């Protein structure tokens, strides 16, 4: 499924909105179905659709401090936010949130 991440502070002050992309490469902000991602813990999974890996050693998913590298969960969440902000509006193929978008 093709999806895109957006942020619209006028619509959702905090968080990101995930939209499905149709076969023509179009997506429609502020329409359904969409999925609101507002918990910073969820930013880690959301950023993974753009290739973000919080710990290359596999010691953590980013929700807890990394015992291998010493990076804090706060650092990894901040990295995920940076990845998301850099990729706003970039269409990507991912099935991570496909079920939730189909049910929205």
C-alpha positions as CSV (number, residue, x, y, z in Angstrom):
1,X,0.0,0.0,0.0
2,X,1.3,3.5,-0.8
3,X,1.1,5.9,2.0
4,X,2.2,9.4,2.8
5,X,2.9,11.3,6.1
6,X,1.8,14.8,6.6
7,X,1.7,17.4,9.4
8,X,-0.9,20.2,9.5
9,X,-0.7,22.3,12.6
10,X,-4.0,23.9,11.7
11,X,-5.8,20.6,11.7
12,X,-3.7,18.6,14.2
13,X,-1.4,20.8,16.4
14,X,0.7,17.9,17.6
15,X,1.4,14.7,15.6
16,X,1.4,13.4,12.1
17,X,-1.4,12.3,9.8
18,X,-1.0,9.2,7.6
19,X,-2.9,9.0,4.4
20,X,-3.3,6.3,1.8
21,X,-2.2,7.2,-1.7
22,X,-4.4,6.1,-4.6
23,X,-3.3,4.4,-7.9
24,X,-2.7,7.8,-9.5
25,X,-0.3,8.9,-6.8
26,X,-2.9,11.2,-5.3
27,X,-3.6,11.7,-1.6
28,X,-6.2,13.9,-0.1
29,X,-5.4,15.9,3.1
30,X,-8.2,16.3,5.7
31,X,-10.3,13.5,4.1
32,X,-11.0,10.0,5.2
33,X,-9.5,7.5,5.6
34,X,-6.6,8.9,7.5
35,X,-4.7,7.9,10.7
36,X,-3.6,10.3,13.4
37,X,-0.2,9.4,15.0
38,X,0.2,11.6,18.0
39,X,2.2,9.6,20.6
40,X,5.9,10.3,20.4
41,X,6.5,6.5,21.0
42,X,4.7,5.9,17.7
43,X,7.0,8.2,15.8
44,X,9.7,5.5,15.9
45,X,7.6,3.0,14.0
46,X,6.2,5.7,11.7
47,X,9.8,6.8,10.8
48,X,10.7,3.2,10.1
49,X,8.6,3.4,6.9
50,X,11.3,5.9,5.7
51,X,14.1,3.6,6.7
52,X,14.8,4.9,10.2
53,X,16.4,2.3,12.5
54,X,16.9,3.6,16.1
55,X,19.6,1.0,17.0
56,X,21.6,-0.7,14.2
57,X,22.7,-3.3,16.8
58,X,19.1,-4.3,17.5
59,X,19.4,-3.6,21.2
60,X,16.2,-1.5,21.3
61,X,13.3,-0.4,19.2
62,X,14.0,3.2,20.5
63,X,11.4,3.2,23.2
64,X,14.0,2.5,25.9
65,X,17.6,3.7,26.1
66,X,20.1,1.7,24.1
67,X,22.6,-0.3,26.2
68,X,24.8,-0.9,23.1
69,X,25.3,2.7,21.9
70,X,24.3,4.7,25.0
71,X,21.7,6.7,23.0
72,X,18.7,7.7,25.0
73,X,15.1,7.0,24.0
74,X,14.7,10.8,23.9
75,X,17.5,11.1,21.4
76,X,16.0,8.3,19.2
77,X,12.5,9.9,19.3
78,X,14.1,13.2,18.3
79,X,15.9,11.5,15.4
80,X,12.6,9.9,14.3
81,X,10.9,13.4,14.4
82,X,13.7,14.7,12.2
83,X,13.2,11.9,9.7
84,X,9.4,12.5,9.6
85,X,9.8,16.2,9.1
86,X,12.3,15.7,6.3
87,X,9.9,13.3,4.6
88,X,6.6,15.1,4.9
89,X,4.6,14.5,1.7
90,X,7.0,11.8,0.4
91,X,5.0,8.8,-0.9
92,X,6.3,5.4,0.2
93,X,5.3,1.8,-0.1
94,X,4.5,0.2,3.3
95,X,2.1,-2.2,4.8
96,X,2.8,-1.2,8.4
97,X,-0.4,0.8,8.8
98,X,-2.4,-0.7,5.9
99,X,-4.9,-2.5,8.2
100,X,-5.6,0.7,10.2
101,X,-6.1,2.8,7.1
102,X,-8.5,0.3,5.5
103,X,-10.6,0.2,8.7
104,X,-10.5,4.1,9.2
